[in-house]
Amino acid sequence: MQKYIYLLTIVVFMIFSGCNESIDTPNNKREVSLFTKTEIDSLLTVYDKHANNYSNLYKKALYGDKNALKSYSDLMLEINVLDNKLQHLINQNKIASNQLKKYMNLKKKFTQ
């Protein structure tokens, strides 16, 4: 049973990591270009909370908690949306170096 949950978790993670390829629509570009430094800091704070929730949900899902599996899936969708916004900001050089460093450190939490 643990092998099944582990495999399911890996598959879900791989699916969502592949979803990081977003299509930039005019509305999406306009939305991202309006972010201020404070708003980017808020995005990073939410990302940090999600990273902390990720490790807890991952452990519960690994041991077969069905509610955790659903929550894990929802969390990965939210993380993907944040990743897309932050990646677009990075590509447009709209993010400060200290914010970029924080983002890279937060991304490491998903591999620990």
HURAWO-V132183 format. One line per field, one symbol per residue. phi: phi as a letter, one per 30 degrees, with the letter a starting at -180 (. if undefined). Layout:
phi->???
This chain:
phi->.ddddddddddddddddddddccdcedddddddddcedddddeddddddddddeddddddddcjddddddddddddddddddeddddddddchccdddddddddddddddcd
